[in-house]
C-alpha cells in the first residue's frame, strides 16, 4: 500500500511528495471570477461573463493538469475538475 501511495503522490520532477501546488495565472483568474460572482450574483451580462471565465478557466487548468501534472494525483485531480465542468453540459 505504501508503494502505491508513494507512486501516486511522488513528484516526477523533484521526487518530493506533491499534493497541492501554488496556483498558476489561470487558477488565479478562476478564483477571482468565483469571488466576484459570489459578491455580485446579479443576472445579466456580468453574471454570464463571470460564469464563462470561471468554467473556461477551470477547463484550461484541468487540461493543463491532465497533460502536465507532476504525478498521477494531479492528473486525477485535473480529470475530476474537467468532469465537474463538463457533466452538467451533457445532461
C-alpha positions as CSV (number, residue, x, y, z in Angstrom):
1,X,0.0,0.0,0.0
2,X,2.8,2.4,0.9
3,X,4.4,1.9,-2.6
4,X,1.1,2.7,-4.3
5,X,0.7,5.9,-2.3
6,X,4.3,6.8,-2.9
7,X,3.9,6.3,-6.7
8,X,0.6,8.2,-6.7
9,X,1.8,11.4,-4.9
10,X,5.5,11.4,-5.7
11,X,6.5,14.4,-7.9
12,X,8.2,13.1,-11.0
13,X,10.4,16.2,-11.4
14,X,11.6,16.8,-7.9
15,X,11.0,13.5,-6.1
16,X,9.0,15.3,-3.3
17,X,5.5,14.4,-2.3
18,X,3.2,16.8,-4.1
19,X,-0.5,17.1,-3.2
20,X,-1.1,20.8,-3.8
21,X,0.9,23.5,-5.6
22,X,0.9,27.3,-5.8
23,X,-1.8,28.5,-8.2
24,X,-0.9,29.5,-11.7
25,X,-2.3,32.5,-13.5
26,X,-5.3,30.6,-14.9
27,X,-6.3,29.4,-11.5
28,X,-6.0,32.9,-10.0
29,X,-8.4,34.1,-12.7
30,X,-10.8,31.3,-11.8
31,X,-10.6,32.3,-8.1
32,X,-11.1,36.0,-8.9
33,X,-14.1,35.2,-11.1
34,X,-15.6,33.0,-8.4
35,X,-15.2,35.6,-5.7
36,X,-16.7,38.3,-7.9
37,X,-19.6,36.1,-8.8
38,X,-20.1,35.3,-5.1
39,X,-20.0,39.0,-4.2
40,X,-22.0,40.2,-7.2
41,X,-24.6,37.4,-8.1
42,X,-26.6,39.5,-10.5
43,X,-28.4,38.3,-13.5
44,X,-27.4,39.5,-17.0
45,X,-24.2,40.0,-18.9
46,X,-21.8,40.4,-16.0
47,X,-23.0,37.1,-14.5
48,X,-22.7,35.3,-17.8
49,X,-19.2,36.7,-18.3
50,X,-18.1,35.6,-14.9
51,X,-19.6,32.2,-15.4
52,X,-17.8,31.8,-18.7
53,X,-14.5,32.9,-17.3
54,X,-14.9,30.6,-14.3
55,X,-15.8,27.5,-16.2
56,X,-13.5,28.0,-19.1
57,X,-10.6,28.7,-16.8
58,X,-11.4,25.6,-14.8
59,X,-11.3,23.6,-18.1
60,X,-8.0,25.1,-19.2
61,X,-6.5,24.5,-15.7
62,X,-7.8,20.9,-15.8
63,X,-6.4,20.2,-19.2
64,X,-3.0,21.6,-18.1
65,X,-3.1,19.3,-15.1
66,X,-4.1,16.2,-17.2
67,X,-1.3,16.9,-19.7
68,X,1.5,18.3,-17.5
69,X,0.6,17.1,-14.0
70,X,3.6,16.2,-11.9
71,X,2.1,13.0,-10.6
72,X,-0.9,10.7,-11.0
73,X,-2.8,12.6,-8.2
74,X,-2.5,15.9,-10.0
75,X,-3.7,14.2,-13.3
76,X,-6.7,12.6,-11.5
77,X,-7.5,16.0,-9.9
78,X,-7.5,17.6,-13.4
79,X,-9.7,14.8,-14.7
80,X,-12.2,15.2,-11.8
81,X,-12.4,19.0,-12.3
82,X,-12.9,18.6,-16.1
83,X,-15.7,16.1,-15.4
84,X,-17.3,18.5,-12.9
85,X,-17.4,21.2,-15.5
86,X,-18.4,19.1,-18.5
87,X,-21.0,16.8,-16.8
88,X,-23.8,19.5,-16.5
89,X,-23.4,20.3,-20.2
90,X,-24.1,16.6,-21.1
91,X,-27.5,16.4,-19.2
